[in-house]
Amino acid sequence: MSEEPQISPLKVIPTISKADVSKDLAFPIGAEALSRGLAGVPQFDSLKIQFLGLKEVRRPLTDKPKPGEALRLVTVEYRRRPLNISSGTDNRGTGRTDDLWTLLVSPVARRNRYDIKQLLVSEGLQIIREWLSLPRSDAWRYGTHSLILEVDVDEKALLFSEENK
């Protein structure tokens, strides 16, 4: 009698918050698809997801973006902060830090969701995987660093950039 291969369950990246959005909006990708696409990256166990509302995205909902306007989809953010009393542990003076890796997902017009999700799954998740897998120096690990994925809705093209603060 042969045993059927065991399929391990998908480990889903935890969601720390999910904003309510209007019926005209939707999130272009969910926690399961992000988890499936990013499984195995070095930071996987440290990743958290935050689904943003328009207030956090700081852009008004327009039915149609201006020509050539890119809409932010997913931001991968790394922040290092010192651990202290407010983080639950008093580590003042010890030099201990807390590395925070967050996936910030912005809402899109519901009518564009399917096309945008296809771009994210076919191209965007690989870009995120590659960025997360880059070797990082100790010096890089100070401050805030972001990978920003945007879409040009007219061209149906995925754009990406980095931001360092």
Order of alpha helices (4+ residues) and beta strands (2+ residues): beta-beta-alpha-beta-alpha-beta-beta-beta-alpha-alpha-beta-beta
